């Protein structure tokens, strides 16, 4: 886990976190959030959709962004203020998802950092694109 001081963070800095999404992750996420939509949990239902199989919860894919922000860039002492996202493709069980953040802008007076956020699969296909705003807190 990192704790980069605000002053050392530069525009263009990047960090990533990857995870293979397994069957149990969907069940756990549904249990935690209450999102039991059958497109995520019921193979028979999902087979009748345009995706033909179960898809990963969109917010589960985006939760990997939080892992990057809180542990790598900017790291510890980061307050996640906002996230906008566009889901551009589905993720499936067994996909290796990689969340990448890149510093786009800094607002020194409030120690705010604006980051481009992207979640991709193992083929490099974008699953989610967006922007996060975080505040770097003093230790």
Secondary structure, DSSP 8 states (H G I E B T S, - for coil): --B--GGG--TT-EEEEEEE--HHHHHHHHHHH----HHHH-HHHHHTSTTSS----HHHHHHHHHHHHHHTSSBSSEEEEEEEEEE-S---TT-EEEEEEEEEEEEGGGTEEEEEEEEE-TT--EEEEEEEEEEE---
